[in-house]
């Protein structure tokens, strides 16, 4: 089975967390699900460099990587995902969606109200504790 390694940003601004919604995907089980933004690392990139690049590409947003949060290994039907998540901060909440269809800034206690991609749920649960 194919393995994919990605980075994800838990972006915090004024105690609210950025949640982004995927569009339609050929894989039904991730279509329209919410997730923490991020993506694949390029050859030679550190995880921190990759997350900053991905967030700028996807959201046109500058972030500061504060700390490692949790690494999730999730077995989807078609691939195995290893996702390294980071707590990140931004000075400005303005963003431009280039890949996602919607976004929300939520308090921790509101996070479980969204329909999350399965691999992101362990991150949500840890954030709520």
Biotite code that builds the C-alpha atoms (Angstrom):
import biotite.structure as struc

atoms = struc.array([
    struc.Atom([0.000, 0.000, 0.000], chain_id="A", res_id=1, res_name="UNK", atom_name="CA", element="C"),
    struc.Atom([1.195, 3.509, -0.831], chain_id="A", res_id=2, res_name="UNK", atom_name="CA", element="C"),
    struc.Atom([2.597, 5.612, 2.045], chain_id="A", res_id=3, res_name="UNK", atom_name="CA", element="C"),
    struc.Atom([2.344, 9.400, 2.095], chain_id="A", res_id=4, res_name="UNK", atom_name="CA", element="C"),
    struc.Atom([4.148, 11.704, 4.549], chain_id="A", res_id=5, res_name="UNK", atom_name="CA", element="C"),
    struc.Atom([2.751, 15.192, 5.078], chain_id="A", res_id=6, res_name="UNK", atom_name="CA", element="C"),
    struc.Atom([2.909, 18.167, 7.422], chain_id="A", res_id=7, res_name="UNK", atom_name="CA", element="C"),
    struc.Atom([-0.101, 19.979, 8.889], chain_id="A", res_id=8, res_name="UNK", atom_name="CA", element="C"),
    struc.Atom([-0.441, 23.364, 10.586], chain_id="A", res_id=9, res_name="UNK", atom_name="CA", element="C"),
    struc.Atom([-2.616, 24.034, 13.602], chain_id="A", res_id=10, res_name="UNK", atom_name="CA", element="C"),
    struc.Atom([-2.795, 27.783, 13.043], chain_id="A", res_id=11, res_name="UNK", atom_name="CA", element="C"),
    struc.Atom([-3.837, 29.840, 16.072], chain_id="A", res_id=12, res_name="UNK", atom_name="CA", element="C"),
    struc.Atom([-4.923, 33.477, 16.075], chain_id="A", res_id=13, res_name="UNK", atom_name="CA", element="C"),
    struc.Atom([-6.530, 35.108, 19.150], chain_id="A", res_id=14, res_name="UNK", atom_name="CA", element="C"),
    struc.Atom([-7.143, 31.660, 20.708], chain_id="A", res_id=15, res_name="UNK", atom_name="CA", element="C"),
    struc.Atom([-9.045, 30.465, 17.628], chain_id="A", res_id=16, res_name="UNK", atom_name="CA", element="C"),
    struc.Atom([-7.898, 27.590, 15.416], chain_id="A", res_id=17, res_name="UNK", atom_name="CA", element="C"),
    struc.Atom([-8.062, 27.593, 11.622], chain_id="A", res_id=18, res_name="UNK", atom_name="CA", element="C"),
    struc.Atom([-10.022, 24.706, 10.079], chain_id="A", res_id=19, res_name="UNK", atom_name="CA", element="C"),
    struc.Atom([-10.212, 24.320, 6.287], chain_id="A", res_id=20, res_name="UNK", atom_name="CA", element="C"),
    struc.Atom([-12.640, 22.267, 4.205], chain_id="A", res_id=21, res_name="UNK", atom_name="CA", element="C"),
    struc.Atom([-11.559, 20.081, 1.301], chain_id="A", res_id=22, res_name="UNK", atom_name="CA", element="C"),
    struc.Atom([-13.441, 20.176, -1.971], chain_id="A", res_id=23, res_name="UNK", atom_name="CA", element="C"),
    struc.Atom([-14.648, 17.183, -3.958], chain_id="A", res_id=24, res_name="UNK", atom_name="CA", element="C"),
    struc.Atom([-12.029, 14.438, -4.227], chain_id="A", res_id=25, res_name="UNK", atom_name="CA", element="C"),
    struc.Atom([-11.949, 11.191, -6.201], chain_id="A", res_id=26, res_name="UNK", atom_name="CA", element="C"),
    struc.Atom([-11.732, 9.520, -2.775], chain_id="A", res_id=27, res_name="UNK", atom_name="CA", element="C"),
    struc.Atom([-15.170, 9.937, -1.191], chain_id="A", res_id=28, res_name="UNK", atom_name="CA", element="C"),
    struc.Atom([-13.872, 9.442, 2.347], chain_id="A", res_id=29, res_name="UNK", atom_name="CA", element="C"),
    struc.Atom([-11.899, 12.704, 2.247], chain_id="A", res_id=30, res_name="UNK", atom_name="CA", element="C"),
    struc.Atom([-14.245, 14.774, 0.050], chain_id="A", res_id=31, res_name="UNK", atom_name="CA", element="C"),
    struc.Atom([-15.686, 17.844, 1.801], chain_id="A", res_id=32, res_name="UNK", atom_name="CA", element="C"),
    struc.Atom([-14.020, 16.927, 5.103], chain_id="A", res_id=33, res_name="UNK", atom_name="CA", element="C"),
    struc.Atom([-12.380, 19.503, 7.337], chain_id="A", res_id=34, res_name="UNK", atom_name="CA", element="C"),
    struc.Atom([-8.660, 19.294, 7.976], chain_id="A", res_id=35, res_name="UNK", atom_name="CA", element="C"),
    struc.Atom([-5.666, 21.216, 9.223], chain_id="A", res_id=36, res_name="UNK", atom_name="CA", element="C"),
    struc.Atom([-3.944, 22.772, 6.195], chain_id="A", res_id=37, res_name="UNK", atom_name="CA", element="C"),
    struc.Atom([-0.619, 21.479, 4.931], chain_id="A", res_id=38, res_name="UNK", atom_name="CA", element="C"),
    struc.Atom([0.813, 19.044, 2.435], chain_id="A", res_id=39, res_name="UNK", atom_name="CA", element="C"),
    struc.Atom([3.755, 17.016, 1.210], chain_id="A", res_id=40, res_name="UNK", atom_name="CA", element="C"),
    struc.Atom([7.383, 17.888, 1.834], chain_id="A", res_id=41, res_name="UNK", atom_name="CA", element="C"),
    struc.Atom([9.646, 18.522, -1.138], chain_id="A", res_id=42, res_name="UNK", atom_name="CA", element="C"),
    struc.Atom([13.085, 16.894, -1.429], chain_id="A", res_id=43, res_name="UNK", atom_name="CA", element="C"),
    struc.Atom([15.588, 18.645, 0.828], chain_id="A", res_id=44, res_name="UNK", atom_name="CA", element="C"),
    struc.Atom([12.962, 20.538, 2.851], chain_id="A", res_id=45, res_name="UNK", atom_name="CA", element="C"),
    struc.Atom([12.674, 20.404, 6.613], chain_id="A", res_id=46, res_name="UNK", atom_name="CA", element="C"),
    struc.Atom([9.191, 19.876, 8.034], chain_id="A", res_id=47, res_name="UNK", atom_name="CA", element="C"),
    struc.Atom([9.130, 23.501, 9.191], chain_id="A", res_id=48, res_name="UNK", atom_name="CA", element="C"),
    struc.Atom([10.097, 24.781, 5.726], chain_id="A", res_id=49, res_name="UNK", atom_name="CA", element="C"),
    struc.Atom([7.459, 22.564, 4.126], chain_id="A", res_id=50, res_name="UNK", atom_name="CA", element="C"),
    struc.Atom([4.657, 23.760, 6.393], chain_id="A", res_id=51, res_name="UNK", atom_name="CA", element="C"),
    struc.Atom([5.488, 27.429, 5.807], chain_id="A", res_id=52, res_name="UNK", atom_name="CA", element="C"),
    struc.Atom([5.611, 26.876, 2.028], chain_id="A", res_id=53, res_name="UNK", atom_name="CA", element="C"),
    struc.Atom([2.398, 24.840, 1.938], chain_id="A", res_id=54, res_name="UNK", atom_name="CA", element="C"),
    struc.Atom([0.469, 27.378, 4.021], chain_id="A", res_id=55, res_name="UNK", atom_name="CA", element="C"),
    struc.Atom([1.624, 30.208, 1.790], chain_id="A", res_id=56, res_name="UNK", atom_name="CA", element="C"),
    struc.Atom([0.681, 28.224, -1.342], chain_id="A", res_id=57, res_name="UNK", atom_name="CA", element="C"),
    struc.Atom([-2.736, 27.130, -0.029], chain_id="A", res_id=58, res_name="UNK", atom_name="CA", element="C"),
    struc.Atom([-3.777, 30.181, 1.999], chain_id="A", res_id=59, res_name="UNK", atom_name="CA", element="C"),
    struc.Atom([-1.451, 33.073, 1.022], chain_id="A", res_id=60, res_name="UNK", atom_name="CA", element="C"),
    struc.Atom([-0.673, 33.355, 4.733], chain_id="A", res_id=61, res_name="UNK", atom_name="CA", element="C"),
    struc.Atom([2.602, 33.813, 6.616], chain_id="A", res_id=62, res_name="UNK", atom_name="CA", element="C"),
    struc.Atom([2.948, 31.693, 9.764], chain_id="A", res_id=63, res_name="UNK", atom_name="CA", element="C"),
    struc.Atom([5.442, 31.112, 12.548], chain_id="A", res_id=64, res_name="UNK", atom_name="CA", element="C"),
    struc.Atom([6.047, 27.484, 13.533], chain_id="A", res_id=65, res_name="UNK", atom_name="CA", element="C"),
    struc.Atom([5.965, 27.340, 17.326], chain_id="A", res_id=66, res_name="UNK", atom_name="CA", element="C"),
    struc.Atom([6.327, 23.642, 18.203], chain_id="A", res_id=67, res_name="UNK", atom_name="CA", element="C"),
    struc.Atom([5.755, 20.021, 17.194], chain_id="A", res_id=68, res_name="UNK", atom_name="CA", element="C"),
    struc.Atom([2.332, 18.824, 18.300], chain_id="A", res_id=69, res_name="UNK", atom_name="CA", element="C"),
    struc.Atom([1.584, 15.204, 17.340], chain_id="A", res_id=70, res_name="UNK", atom_name="CA", element="C"),
    struc.Atom([2.420, 12.756, 14.551], chain_id="A", res_id=71, res_name="UNK", atom_name="CA", element="C"),
    struc.Atom([-0.542, 10.709, 13.328], chain_id="A", res_id=72, res_name="UNK", atom_name="CA", element="C"),
    struc.Atom([-0.300, 7.444, 11.393], chain_id="A", res_id=73, res_name="UNK", atom_name="CA", element="C"),
    struc.Atom([-3.627, 6.660, 9.752], chain_id="A", res_id=74, res_name="UNK", atom_name="CA", element="C"),
    struc.Atom([-4.557, 3.786, 7.437], chain_id="A", res_id=75, res_name="UNK", atom_name="CA", element="C"),
    struc.Atom([-7.030, 4.971, 4.814], chain_id="A", res_id=76, res_name="UNK", atom_name="CA", element="C"),
    struc.Atom([-8.487, 2.389, 2.369], chain_id="A", res_id=77, res_name="UNK", atom_name="CA", element="C"),
    struc.Atom([-6.100, 3.446, -0.433], chain_id="A", res_id=78, res_name="UNK", atom_name="CA", element="C"),
    struc.Atom([-2.985, 4.704, 1.377], chain_id="A", res_id=79, res_name="UNK", atom_name="CA", element="C"),
    struc.Atom([-1.203, 5.067, 4.704], chain_id="A", res_id=80, res_name="UNK", atom_name="CA", element="C"),
    struc.Atom([-0.802, 8.656, 5.874], chain_id="A", res_id=81, res_name="UNK", atom_name="CA", element="C"),
    struc.Atom([1.890, 9.882, 8.265], chain_id="A", res_id=82, res_name="UNK", atom_name="CA", element="C"),
    struc.Atom([1.024, 13.438, 9.282], chain_id="A", res_id=83, res_name="UNK", atom_name="CA", element="C"),
    struc.Atom([3.349, 15.614, 11.374], chain_id="A", res_id=84, res_name="UNK", atom_name="CA", element="C"),
    struc.Atom([1.373, 18.446, 12.953], chain_id="A", res_id=85, res_name="UNK", atom_name="CA", element="C"),
    struc.Atom([2.720, 21.694, 14.346], chain_id="A", res_id=86, res_name="UNK", atom_name="CA", element="C"),
    struc.Atom([1.318, 24.480, 16.483], chain_id="A", res_id=87, res_name="UNK", atom_name="CA", element="C"),
    struc.Atom([1.692, 27.635, 14.384], chain_id="A", res_id=88, res_name="UNK", atom_name="CA", element="C"),
    struc.Atom([0.893, 31.287, 14.974], chain_id="A", res_id=89, res_name="UNK", atom_name="CA", element="C"),
    struc.Atom([-0.056, 34.079, 12.601], chain_id="A", res_id=90, res_name="UNK", atom_name="CA", element="C"),
    struc.Atom([-0.046, 37.845, 13.078], chain_id="A", res_id=91, res_name="UNK", atom_name="CA", element="C"),
    struc.Atom([-2.860, 38.386, 10.594], chain_id="A", res_id=92, res_name="UNK", atom_name="CA", element="C"),
    struc.Atom([-5.914, 36.120, 10.109], chain_id="A", res_id=93, res_name="UNK", atom_name="CA", element="C"),
    struc.Atom([-6.522, 37.218, 6.510], chain_id="A", res_id=94, res_name="UNK", atom_name="CA", element="C"),
    struc.Atom([-6.220, 34.407, 3.993], chain_id="A", res_id=95, res_name="UNK", atom_name="CA", element="C"),
    struc.Atom([-7.053, 33.480, 0.426], chain_id="A", res_id=96, res_name="UNK", atom_name="CA", element="C"),
    struc.Atom([-8.289, 29.963, -0.284], chain_id="A", res_id=97, res_name="UNK", atom_name="CA", element="C"),
    struc.Atom([-6.474, 28.475, -3.287], chain_id="A", res_id=98, res_name="UNK", atom_name="CA", element="C"),
    struc.Atom([-7.243, 24.759, -2.750], chain_id="A", res_id=99, res_name="UNK", atom_name="CA", element="C"),
    struc.Atom([-9.990, 24.542, -0.126], chain_id="A", res_id=100, res_name="UNK", atom_name="CA", element="C"),
    struc.Atom([-13.673, 25.468, -0.417], chain_id="A", res_id=101, res_name="UNK", atom_name="CA", element="C"),
    struc.Atom([-14.294, 26.947, 3.044], chain_id="A", res_id=102, res_name="UNK", atom_name="CA", element="C"),
    struc.Atom([-12.603, 27.842, 6.319], chain_id="A", res_id=103, res_name="UNK", atom_name="CA", element="C"),
    struc.Atom([-13.586, 28.554, 9.911], chain_id="A", res_id=104, res_name="UNK", atom_name="CA", element="C"),
    struc.Atom([-11.771, 30.056, 12.897], chain_id="A", res_id=105, res_name="UNK", atom_name="CA", element="C"),
    struc.Atom([-13.065, 28.087, 15.908], chain_id="A", res_id=106, res_name="UNK", atom_name="CA", element="C"),
    struc.Atom([-12.535, 27.844, 19.647], chain_id="A", res_id=107, res_name="UNK", atom_name="CA", element="C"),
    struc.Atom([-11.245, 24.481, 20.892], chain_id="A", res_id=108, res_name="UNK", atom_name="CA", element="C"),
    struc.Atom([-14.658, 23.515, 22.252], chain_id="A", res_id=109, res_name="UNK", atom_name="CA", element="C"),
    struc.Atom([-16.253, 24.007, 18.811], chain_id="A", res_id=110, res_name="UNK", atom_name="CA", element="C"),
    struc.Atom([-13.860, 21.758, 16.880], chain_id="A", res_id=111, res_name="UNK", atom_name="CA", element="C"),
    struc.Atom([-15.877, 18.542, 17.163], chain_id="A", res_id=112, res_name="UNK", atom_name="CA", element="C"),
    struc.Atom([-18.855, 20.249, 15.483], chain_id="A", res_id=113, res_name="UNK", atom_name="CA", element="C"),
    struc.Atom([-17.111, 19.784, 12.116], chain_id="A", res_id=114, res_name="UNK", atom_name="CA", element="C"),
    struc.Atom([-16.928, 16.698, 9.886], chain_id="A", res_id=115, res_name="UNK", atom_name="CA", element="C"),
    struc.Atom([-13.176, 16.005, 10.042], chain_id="A", res_id=116, res_name="UNK", atom_name="CA", element="C"),
    struc.Atom([-10.976, 13.836, 7.829], chain_id="A", res_id=117, res_name="UNK", atom_name="CA", element="C"),
    struc.Atom([-10.250, 10.692, 9.849], chain_id="A", res_id=118, res_name="UNK", atom_name="CA", element="C"),
    struc.Atom([-6.498, 11.361, 10.114], chain_id="A", res_id=119, res_name="UNK", atom_name="CA", element="C"),
    struc.Atom([-7.140, 14.791, 11.670], chain_id="A", res_id=120, res_name="UNK", atom_name="CA", element="C"),
    struc.Atom([-9.387, 13.516, 14.483], chain_id="A", res_id=121, res_name="UNK", atom_name="CA", element="C"),
    struc.Atom([-6.495, 12.534, 16.836], chain_id="A", res_id=122, res_name="UNK", atom_name="CA", element="C"),
    struc.Atom([-5.180, 16.100, 16.494], chain_id="A", res_id=123, res_name="UNK", atom_name="CA", element="C"),
    struc.Atom([-8.608, 17.539, 17.318], chain_id="A", res_id=124, res_name="UNK", atom_name="CA", element="C"),
    struc.Atom([-8.931, 15.268, 20.364], chain_id="A", res_id=125, res_name="UNK", atom_name="CA", element="C"),
    struc.Atom([-5.492, 16.240, 21.684], chain_id="A", res_id=126, res_name="UNK", atom_name="CA", element="C"),
    struc.Atom([-6.266, 19.945, 21.176], chain_id="A", res_id=127, res_name="UNK", atom_name="CA", element="C"),
    struc.Atom([-9.456, 19.585, 23.211], chain_id="A", res_id=128, res_name="UNK", atom_name="CA", element="C"),
    struc.Atom([-7.668, 18.013, 26.203], chain_id="A", res_id=129, res_name="UNK", atom_name="CA", element="C"),
])
